[in-house]
Amino acid sequence: MQELRSSRTAAYVALLRALGHRGWTSAQGFRDEFACTLLPPRWAAALAWFGPKIPTLPTFARERIIAHVDLLVTRALAIDSQLTAALGAGCHQVVILGAGFDSRAHRMSALEAAHVFEVDHPATQTEKQRRAARLARTCRQLTYVGCNFERDLLADRLQSAGHRADEPTVWICEGVTLYLDDEALRATLVTIAARSAAKSTLIVEYHDSEARNAYTVYAFVRKILLAVWSEPQIGARSQPAFRADLERAGLRIDKDFGVSEWGATFAGAKSRPPAHSARLAVAKL
């Protein structure tokens, strides 16, 4: 991403969550009243312009919008479910890697006893803190950890921020691995394992390079935008390769869900998602 600009991809994800909160999703039980507040001004203006126009669009266009919102909404609900389970099992630290404009520390009551560490590039963190300054939080403590993954050592940043490696941690890695090359991914997994006490959990989204993706106009435009934003998606891996990287770091996959299972398992989503390579793995130390 560009050095002095917050992540446009992170803002786009928050935009889709805001649309989901407004009802443009078939998923059940999704609420994120903070997504709009966390949007940078230009993205909030885009939401205000585009949102009212959705009801006037042709049916097929509305269905495509709902399907793409569903991808992000069901991913969030699936991660929330696994996070809640890990918190119930005794984890009181949560590290959100590539947090972007994440809202969990403000909307999830399950975090009431947890110390949440949001880790992201300093430019994105600055914008997020500015947008979230007046928001109440549901977690016990919230710490922002600025980390340029190309220059800074994640372990050092977490230790300086007060993260305790001798206490169980829930690690959330949502929408991150697709932007990491093999070296960066393996270094991140090694750090996670090294700073994880027994009973820690990693909840990680990854993309299967061998899965069939839908080639649509939307996918083409997204690819162009990511290139313009200097946020290219380079990190798709086969399931065996990703599993091997986890095991090499000392992590064991406990569950592994394909995108088609997210809605059915966690949200009762009724839309038919486009063919997609995304998967969600839950790994234990």
Residue, then its C-alpha position, 0 to 999 in steps of 0.5 A: m500500500q502507499e506509505l502515507r495513505s490509509s488502505r483503500t481496501a480496508a475502507y472498501v470492506a467497511l463500506l460493504r459492512a455498512l451496506g450489510h448493516r443497512g439491510w443489503t445482505s441476505a445474512q441473518g443477524f448481522r449488525d454493524e452500526f459503526a461501519c459508516t462512522l469508521l469510513p473515511p470521509r470520501w467513502a462515507a460520501a460514496l455510501a451516502w450517494f450510492g446507498p439510496k440508489i440501490p433500490t432503483l437498480p434492476t433486480f439482477a444488479r441488486e442481487r449481485i450487490i447483495a451477493h458481494v456484500d454477503l461474502l464480507v458479511t458472512r466472513a465477519l459473522a463466521i469469524d465472530s462465531q469462532l472468536t466468541a468460542a475462543l473467548g469462552a474457552g478462556c482467551h482474554q487477549v485478541v490480536i487483529l492483524g491488518a485491522g483496517f477499520d474493524s469494529r469488533a472492539h466497539r460492537m462485540s459484547a463478548l469482548e468485555a473481559a478482553h484486551v484487544f490489539e489492533v495491528d495495521h500500517p501506521a497510516t491506516q491506524t491514524e485514520k482509524q483512531r481519528r474516526a473511532a475517537r468518540l466511539a464507546r468500546t465493548c472490550r476491557q482495553l483497546t490498544y492500537v499497534g502501528c506496524n509497517f510489515e515491510r520494515d517493522l518486527l511484529a513481535d517487537r511492536l506487540q511486546s512494546a504495546g503490552h501483549r503478553a506471550d505467556e497468556p492465551t491469545v485469539w489471533i484474527c487474520e482477516g483479509v490479510t494473507l492474500y496480500l502477503d508473499d510466502e516469506a512474509l506469511r511464514a514470518t507472520l505465522v512464526t511470530i504468532a506461534a512464538r507469542s502464543a501460550a497454550k490454548s491460543t487460537l488463530i482464525v485466518e482467512y486464506h485463498d485457495s489457488e486451485a479453486r475456481n473463481a468467477y470471472t466477472v466484470y466486477a472481478f475485473v474492475r476490482k483487479i484494476l482498482l487494487a493495482v491502482w491502489s498499490e494493494p495487489q492480491i498476490g498470496a493465493r495458495s493451495q490448501p496443502a501448501f497453506r496447511a504445510d505453512l501452518e504446521r511448519a510454524g507449529l500450528r494445527i488446523d482444527k477447522d477449515f470452511g469454504v466460502s460456500e459454507w460460511g452463510a449456511t453455517f453461520a448466517g443463514a444467507k440465501s444468496r448464491p455467492p459467486a465462485h470464490s477461492a476464500r476459505l476460513a481456517v481455525a488453528k490451534l497451538 
